[in-house]
Amino acid sequence: MGEKNFMPLEGNPEVFQSYAEALGRHDLLFQDLYAFEQWAFDMLSKPIVGLIAIVPLTETISTWRRKNYPNDKKHEVPPEVWFTRQRISNTCGTIALLHLLNNVNVATGSDVSSTLEKMKDKAIVSPQDRAAFIESSDEINDLHAKFQSKGDTAVASRGAPVDTHFITFVVVRDTLYELDGQLCYPVNHGPATQEELLMKAIDVISTNFIKLEPNDMRFSAIAVSSKVSNEE
């Protein structure tokens, strides 16, 4: 994506659904999580394979994250986890989507885009190399530009700073990971089954974000389920 400035994506499941399908992932369903309460969990189509959280980056939350997840601390990225960095402003929505798509198994018969396939090339393994590939990808560049203008609400002006952020939660090899392109490494939140993903991710969001800013109304999330399992 070079030195270009982008507008952020809207935290809208329809936008993420269309973006994912443009990359060949027709096997997933993106859904609004209307509240962090049981009645809202019960409304979701199952099984849940990922969660994209939209969180406010207030000074309190940002300070907590810098203290607890310092980028100067050396962490290895587990080889089984696909992780990249965010190097361009306002592209955290795209990075969150790519974190999800590249860590959730592709359904048999899916016609995944060549760009998405190249992202998992064994020659492109470091977060820095993956970030460079994403920046140089015309397809990702064009798709972000296309979908940044979609949605129901007005978005920030081009290149303007925003105060909310997208973070992805997935389970890889029975471990819950938090994937944030602003960090240098995935955050390991301990053992979890696929069935426990939603509740354990919500617990992390409640503890590490909402409790820090209990009066902030900007928290939301997009739950992602597998269409294939639902159709069987």
C-alpha positions as semicolon CSV with decimal commas, in nm:
position;residue;x (nm);y (nm);z (nm)
1;M;0,000;0,000;0,000
2;G;0,305;0,219;-0,010
3;E;0,277;0,570;0,132
4;K;-0,091;0,601;0,047
5;N;-0,342;0,714;0,304
6;F;-0,664;0,525;0,352
7;M;-0,995;0,574;0,525
8;P;-1,089;0,310;0,785
9;L;-1,335;0,032;0,722
10;E;-1,667;0,050;0,901
11;G;-1,725;-0,212;1,170
12;N;-2,011;-0,355;0,968
13;P;-2,049;-0,731;0,905
14;E;-2,184;-0,670;0,554
15;V;-1,866;-0,484;0,461
16;F;-1,644;-0,763;0,597
17;Q;-1,864;-1,027;0,433
18;S;-1,825;-0,865;0,090
19;Y;-1,452;-0,809;0,143
20;A;-1,397;-1,175;0,241
21;E;-1,601;-1,298;-0,056
22;A;-1,401;-1,075;-0,291
23;L;-1,098;-1,273;-0,172
24;G;-1,275;-1,602;-0,240
25;R;-1,391;-1,685;0,114
26;H;-1,758;-1,769;0,059
27;D;-1,750;-2,027;0,339
28;L;-1,779;-1,777;0,625
29;L;-2,066;-1,577;0,773
30;F;-1,996;-1,240;0,939
31;Q;-2,254;-1,142;1,203
32;D;-2,319;-0,850;1,436
33;L;-2,273;-0,935;1,801
34;Y;-2,540;-0,703;1,943
35;A;-2,425;-0,722;2,305
36;F;-2,174;-0,899;2,523
37;E;-2,457;-1,092;2,689
38;Q;-2,594;-1,445;2,666
39;W;-2,908;-1,353;2,470
40;A;-2,687;-1,203;2,197
41;F;-2,458;-1,507;2,194
42;D;-2,763;-1,731;2,148
43;M;-2,866;-1,540;1,835
44;L;-2,544;-1,619;1,650
45;S;-2,512;-1,883;1,383
46;K;-2,266;-2,152;1,493
47;P;-1,995;-2,275;1,498
48;I;-1,801;-1,958;1,571
49;V;-1,455;-1,968;1,412
50;G;-1,336;-1,616;1,486
51;L;-1,420;-1,283;1,646
52;I;-1,325;-0,934;1,527
53;A;-1,347;-0,685;1,813
54;I;-1,385;-0,312;1,761
55;V;-1,240;-0,128;2,060
56;P;-1,176;0,237;2,146
57;L;-0,808;0,326;2,174
58;T;-0,834;0,567;2,464
59;E;-0,526;0,682;2,649
60;T;-0,609;0,446;2,936
61;I;-0,640;0,142;2,710
62;S;-0,335;0,236;2,502
63;T;-0,123;0,284;2,815
64;W;-0,234;-0,054;2,952
65;R;-0,147;-0,227;2,625
66;R;0,196;-0,065;2,601
67;K;0,271;-0,178;2,957
68;N;0,143;-0,534;2,920
69;Y;0,235;-0,601;2,556
70;P;0,558;-0,405;2,504
71;N;0,683;-0,406;2,147
72;D;1,042;-0,402;2,269
73;K;0,997;-0,745;2,428
74;K;1,117;-1,037;2,219
75;H;0,846;-1,284;2,132
76;E;0,852;-1,559;1,876
77;V;0,555;-1,596;1,645
78;P;0,437;-1,959;1,658
79;P;0,479;-2,109;1,310
80;E;0,122;-2,235;1,310
81;V;-0,015;-1,881;1,356
82;W;-0,038;-1,648;1,057
83;F;0,051;-1,301;1,183
84;T;0,140;-0,971;1,019
85;R;0,205;-0,611;1,118
86;Q;0,001;-0,303;1,031
87;R;0,225;-0,042;0,872
88;I;-0,029;0,188;0,705
89;S;-0,268;0,414;0,896
90;N;-0,637;0,323;0,901
91;T;-0,588;-0,028;0,761
92;C;-0,651;-0,215;1,087
93;G;-0,980;-0,346;0,948
94;T;-0,804;-0,505;0,652
95;I;-0,533;-0,647;0,878
96;A;-0,795;-0,789;1,116
97;L;-0,975;-0,955;0,825
98;L;-0,653;-1,103;0,686
99;H;-0,561;-1,233;1,032
100;L;-0,894;-1,413;1,042
101;L;-0,896;-1,547;0,685
102;N;-0,541;-1,680;0,708
103;N;-0,597;-1,860;1,039
104;V;-0,937;-2,016;0,971
105;N;-0,933;-2,331;0,760
106;V;-1,064;-2,295;0,406
107;A;-1,364;-2,510;0,316
108;T;-1,306;-2,772;0,048
109;G;-1,389;-2,636;-0,295
110;S;-1,338;-2,271;-0,206
111;D;-1,190;-2,063;-0,487
112;V;-0,949;-1,855;-0,277
113;S;-0,781;-1,561;-0,448
114;S;-0,421;-1,600;-0,557
115;T;-0,329;-1,303;-0,337
116;L;-0,461;-1,480;-0,028
117;E;-0,279;-1,798;-0,126
118;K;0,049;-1,610;-0,173
119;M;0,020;-1,468;0,179
120;K;0,074;-1,820;0,314
121;D;0,375;-1,884;0,094
122;K;0,655;-2,046;0,293
123;A;0,894;-1,784;0,156
124;I;0,693;-1,507;0,325
125;V;0,692;-1,603;0,691
126;S;0,796;-1,307;0,907
127;P;0,537;-1,045;1,011
128;Q;0,754;-0,782;0,844
129;D;0,770;-0,969;0,513
130;R;0,397;-1,028;0,519
131;A;0,335;-0,659;0,589
132;A;0,557;-0,566;0,295
133;F;0,367;-0,809;0,070
134;I;0,033;-0,663;0,176
135;E;0,156;-0,309;0,113
136;S;0,266;-0,401;-0,238
137;S;-0,048;-0,599;-0,326
138;D;-0,258;-0,420;-0,586
139;E;-0,555;-0,644;-0,505
140;I;-0,554;-0,563;-0,133
141;N;-0,488;-0,197;-0,211
142;D;-0,786;-0,183;-0,447
143;L;-1,017;-0,382;-0,220
144;H;-0,949;-0,165;0,083
145;A;-1,011;0,145;-0,128
146;K;-1,338;-0,010;-0,249
147;F;-1,472;-0,119;0,087
148;Q;-1,359;0,185;0,288
149;S;-1,644;0,375;0,125
150;K;-1,907;0,111;0,203
151;G;-2,129;0,090;0,509
152;D;-2,407;0,283;0,677
153;T;-2,220;0,556;0,861
154;A;-1,979;0,831;0,767
155;V;-1,612;0,740;0,789
156;A;-1,314;0,954;0,880
157;S;-1,149;1,169;0,618
158;R;-0,861;1,020;0,425
159;G;-0,549;0,986;0,640
160;A;-0,716;1,130;0,949
161;P;-0,639;0,954;1,279
162;V;-0,914;0,735;1,423
163;D;-0,978;0,634;1,782
164;T;-1,116;0,283;1,738
165;H;-0,928;-0,030;1,639
166;F;-0,997;-0,381;1,501
167;I;-0,847;-0,685;1,676
168;T;-0,897;-1,050;1,580
169;F;-0,941;-1,352;1,807
170;V;-0,895;-1,705;1,673
171;V;-0,822;-2,051;1,809
172;V;-0,520;-2,220;1,653
173;R;-0,419;-2,567;1,774
174;D;-0,633;-2,540;2,086
175;T;-0,492;-2,201;2,188
176;L;-0,674;-1,866;2,188
177;Y;-0,475;-1,592;2,017
178;E;-0,531;-1,218;2,001
179;L;-0,400;-1,080;1,672
180;D;-0,333;-0,707;1,656
181;G;-0,124;-0,557;1,377
182;Q;-0,005;-0,280;1,608
183;L;0,180;-0,539;1,815
184;C;0,493;-0,730;1,718
185;Y;0,353;-1,071;1,813
186;P;0,030;-1,265;1,871
187;V;-0,094;-1,261;2,229
188;N;-0,142;-1,612;2,370
189;H;-0,448;-1,626;2,597
190;G;-0,413;-1,991;2,688
191;P;-0,592;-2,315;2,604
192;A;-0,928;-2,301;2,429
193;T;-1,137;-2,526;2,212
194;Q;-1,317;-2,396;1,906
195;E;-1,642;-2,416;2,104
196;E;-1,491;-2,199;2,379
197;L;-1,359;-1,932;2,141
198;L;-1,648;-1,687;2,174
199;M;-1,682;-1,690;2,552
200;K;-1,308;-1,682;2,619
201;A;-1,254;-1,400;2,369
202;I;-1,537;-1,202;2,528
203;D;-1,377;-1,259;2,868
204;V;-1,048;-1,113;2,739
205;I;-1,227;-0,813;2,588
206;S;-1,421;-0,755;2,911
207;T;-1,112;-0,780;3,131
208;N;-0,852;-0,603;2,917
209;F;-1,068;-0,340;2,750
210;I;-1,419;-0,283;2,885
211;K;-1,320;-0,281;3,254
212;L;-1,068;-0,007;3,173
213;E;-1,336;0,210;3,010
214;P;-1,671;0,087;3,147
215;N;-1,862;0,396;3,034
216;D;-1,736;0,395;2,675
217;M;-2,011;0,292;2,434
218;R;-1,789;0,224;2,133
219;F;-1,715;-0,143;2,203
220;S;-1,861;-0,385;1,950
221;A;-1,773;-0,708;1,772
222;I;-1,829;-0,911;1,458
223;A;-1,865;-1,286;1,512
224;V;-1,764;-1,516;1,227
225;S;-1,908;-1,862;1,178
226;S;-1,852;-2,140;0,928
227;K;-2,127;-2,166;0,666
228;V;-2,019;-2,517;0,575
229;S;-2,094;-2,665;0,917
230;N;-2,429;-2,487;0,921
231;E;-2,530;-2,638;0,587
232;E;-2,435;-2,995;0,670
